[in-house]
């Protein structure tokens, strides 16, 4: 189950919730103020730039072409 991030329009709190993808956009209650004025937000994510073992150019199979 994916972890989604929500923001409460009433109190401004940001919180996370484990929900199925089919329930991701249904209304959820804020755990702080119990308001139902909440919205799913775009979550931040990290992108590594170091060596990860895959070939340059985004190949995920690990084959290197020279």
Secondary structure, 3 states (H helix, E strand, C coil): CEEEEEEECCCCCEEEEEECHHHCCCCCCCCCCCCCCEEECCCCCCCCCCCCCCCCCCCCCCCCCC
